[in-house]
Amino acid sequence: MNVIELNSLRYRWPGHRRDTLAIDGLQVRQREHLFIRGASGSGKTTLLNLLAGILLPASGNLSILGKEMQHLAGSARDRFRADHMGVIFQQFNLLPYLSVLENVQLPCHFSTRRKQRAGDMQTTANRLLDHLGLREDLRHRSVTGLSVGQQQRVAVARALIGSPELIIADEPTSALDTDTRDGFLDLLFQEAETQGSTIVFVSHDPHIASHFPRIADLAEVNRP
Ligand SMILES: Nc1ncnc2c1ncn2[C@@H]1O[C@H](COP(=O)(O)OP(=O)(O)OP(=O)(O)O)[C@@H](O)[C@H]1O
């Protein structure tokens, strides 16, 4: 079974005169690591929002882990995402009134499945943050005092906790220095390898593309 199976997908933002996305087909298998590149404004984030079930296609089929996203109601899609996907978006959506550790553990509160897979949540959260090099003295503090690069690490740890089958990442390393970026990639691939996860990754950074076995040019698959 493909983790991502997309056929004749079309999507148009409200008020736009042309489709943003028109993709005949895209298949991603389990354990595959796909890097998607494309010019600014070409629709990469829009595609990731569709894959995450945040947006729905206007037409065509999109199934994730065998589930047709357009057949799920909004709340069911939210639950499906919490159970099976780790999502890192450009705006990290961290909750300001929670501590770093609480933010990382958040998916386990929305998903019993993620909680079971995480084991001891606090230990797992700390292990992920250790790997990402986030200082221990910051972990009980609110996320509001963190730098952008530190917030990014919290968002990354939150996406990885509970080993989701599909990891969707939109420019997750843009605010990281080179060492932290490489540490993040090592951790990402290591976690994915251990858990058999599939990764879809969008970035402008050509150095990152070189770590990926499969690269898709959005301009080649998207023909609106
Ligand atoms: N919320 C929105 N409402 C209306 N149009 C949008 C919205 N988000 C994106 N678009 C439009 O969809 C197109 C694709 O945008 P998208 O953000 O998916 O591109 P991108 O490839 O991720 O760009 P970047 O690399 O700059 O992040 C653009 O023309 C953009 O204006």
The ligand as an SDF file (V2000), in Angstrom:
LIG
                    3D

 31 33  0  0  0  0  0  0  0  0999 V2000
   -4.3720   31.1840    2.3640 N   0  0  0  0  0  0  0  0  0  0  0  0
   -4.2950   31.4810    1.0560 C   0  0  0  0  0  0  0  0  0  0  0  0
   -5.2940   32.1410    0.4320 N   0  0  0  0  0  0  0  0  0  0  0  0
   -5.2350   32.4250   -0.8820 C   0  0  0  0  0  0  0  0  0  0  0  0
   -4.2030   32.1000   -1.6700 N   0  0  0  0  0  0  0  0  0  0  0  0
   -3.1760   31.4550   -1.1200 C   0  0  0  0  0  0  0  0  0  0  0  0
   -3.1600   31.1010    0.2650 C   0  0  0  0  0  0  0  0  0  0  0  0
   -2.0000   30.4410    0.5210 N   0  0  0  0  0  0  0  0  0  0  0  0
   -1.3290   30.3820   -0.6330 C   0  0  0  0  0  0  0  0  0  0  0  0
   -2.0300   30.9830   -1.6250 N   0  0  0  0  0  0  0  0  0  0  0  0
   -1.6030   31.1120   -3.0280 C   0  0  0  0  0  0  0  0  0  0  0  0
   -1.2820   29.8200   -3.5450 O   0  0  0  0  0  0  0  0  0  0  0  0
   -0.0950   29.9000   -4.3500 C   0  0  0  0  0  0  0  0  0  0  0  0
    0.9070   28.8940   -3.8350 C   0  0  0  0  0  0  0  0  0  0  0  0
    1.3240   29.2640   -2.5370 O   0  0  0  0  0  0  0  0  0  0  0  0
    2.1630   28.2970   -1.6020 P   0  0  0  0  0  0  0  0  0  0  0  0
    2.3130   28.9640   -0.2780 O   0  0  0  0  0  0  0  0  0  0  0  0
    1.5440   26.9430   -1.6290 O   0  0  0  0  0  0  0  0  0  0  0  0
    3.5590   28.2540   -2.3740 O   0  0  0  0  0  0  0  0  0  0  0  0
    5.0020   27.7540   -1.9010 P   0  0  0  0  0  0  0  0  0  0  0  0
    5.5980   27.0270   -3.0450 O   0  0  0  0  0  0  0  0  0  0  0  0
    4.8740   26.9900   -0.6130 O   0  0  0  0  0  0  0  0  0  0  0  0
    5.7610   29.1060   -1.6260 O   0  0  0  0  0  0  0  0  0  0  0  0
    7.0060   29.4480   -0.6460 P   0  0  0  0  0  0  0  0  0  0  0  0
    8.1650   28.6180   -1.1450 O   0  0  0  0  0  0  0  0  0  0  0  0
    7.2090   30.8990   -0.8440 O   0  0  0  0  0  0  0  0  0  0  0  0
    6.5850   29.0780    0.7560 O   0  0  0  0  0  0  0  0  0  0  0  0
    0.3670   31.3510   -4.3130 C   0  0  0  0  0  0  0  0  0  0  0  0
   -0.0850   31.9710   -5.4930 O   0  0  0  0  0  0  0  0  0  0  0  0
   -0.3220   31.9200   -3.1090 C   0  0  0  0  0  0  0  0  0  0  0  0
   -0.6340   33.2660   -3.3100 O   0  0  0  0  0  0  0  0  0  0  0  0
  1  2  1  0
  2  3  1  0
  2  7  2  0
  3  4  2  0
  4  5  1  0
  5  6  2  0
  6  7  1  0
  6 10  1  0
  7  8  1  0
  8  9  2  0
  9 10  1  0
 10 11  1  0
 11 12  1  0
 11 30  1  0
 12 13  1  0
 13 14  1  0
 13 28  1  0
 14 15  1  0
 15 16  1  0
 16 17  2  0
 16 18  1  0
 16 19  1  0
 19 20  1  0
 20 21  2  0
 20 22  1  0
 20 23  1  0
 23 24  1  0
 24 25  2  0
 24 26  1  0
 24 27  1  0
 28 29  1  0
 28 30  1  0
 30 31  1  0
M  END
$$$$
